[in-house]
């Protein structure tokens, strides 16, 4: 396991350095590619024996006859899940309701277009593709396949969108505020939509009703009861003047309990982490919590998740012209449903074409958020490794095009936007 961690961190960091310096790509794109490189699609082709030795997928047969995953892989999976929970908490912590209040009408319009259009297009595509056992598991109904793929197409890489705007010092402009507000609404809505989709896929209607009802109750309780209670962290912070180890530990205890609670409800642990982050007190307290947890999470924990995604990505499974045609169709649906729809919505909201196109490009990036929802679909037995691979390719392509297109669109706009 220690050797696995050494190689994972080394390859992800090396890929990020090369990608940022020579290709102007964001960290998330480079780490997505690094994950695929360490999987069977690249490392497995070059040295299949060593790749299988390093990342064994063969199950271990116990004396009792039970089969379990290799212990090192189980530990890596657990670490990656903890990383996801902390990361989604940080995403919720960045969820700025003030931005939404300032641009609520136009942001809702852009976000709505970025959810409804790809959801409908993805749902229609899934409905006609659901009878292919190479893409969806045989017990998944066309309706369930449509719900899942529609939700998958609706995701936006909000952290990447926010960082690109802040790095270019345009986050506080009218255009930047609209992009941030639309992205945050999109992300929150998409995750709530995913929670409902996962709950509705339960075979037992009572389990589905419990999951949906429990999820709604969790959100309402967190907002109306939890948020006032969580203000105790502000009082502790003001008393100590800084976030101490005891305070951070208390935050992590609350986080893990919230994640466990939504997992028990049946709508996945990361949903609880996101909602808790959105309900936490803001200001200097939130900023210090983020500073104390972000680096370790993004530098150590998340690369492990990227590699797990890469191990499940087998480009060799997309081995026929038909499958590559479907992959191209999914990419087209993603770009048209998200990028074009958000561009037109931003234009109708009063932005010029250049700013509207930039918003469309930013909203079209999927990044880590897409990998999360895809891994959930694979774990839940909704999609097959083949469709998983196709969607990973779509996520990489839509994210890969973001940085160069934004740079192109804003190259003669940067000065005027800052002014």
Secondary structure, 3 states (H helix, E strand, C coil): CHHHHHHHHHHHHHHHHHHHHHHCCCHHHHHHHHHHHHCCCCHHHHCHHHHHHHCCCCCEECCCCCEECCHHHHHHHHHHHHHHHHHHHHHHHCCCHHHHHHCHHHHHHHHHHHHHHHHHHHHHHHHHHCCCCCCECCCCCHHHHHHHHHHHHCCCCHHHHHHHHHHCCCCCCHHHHHHHHHHHHHHHHHHHHHHHHHHHCCCCHHHHHHHHHHHHHHHHHHHHHHHHHHCHHHHHHHHHCCCCHHHHHHHHHHHHHHHHHHHHHCCCHHHHHHHHHHHCCCCHHHHHHHHHHHHHHHHHHHHHHHHHHHHHCCHHHCCCHHHHHHHHHHHHHHHHHHHHHHHHHHHHCCCCHHHHHHHHHHHHCCHHHHHHHHHHHHHCCCECHHHHHHHHHHHHHHHHHHHHHHHHHHCCCHHHHHC
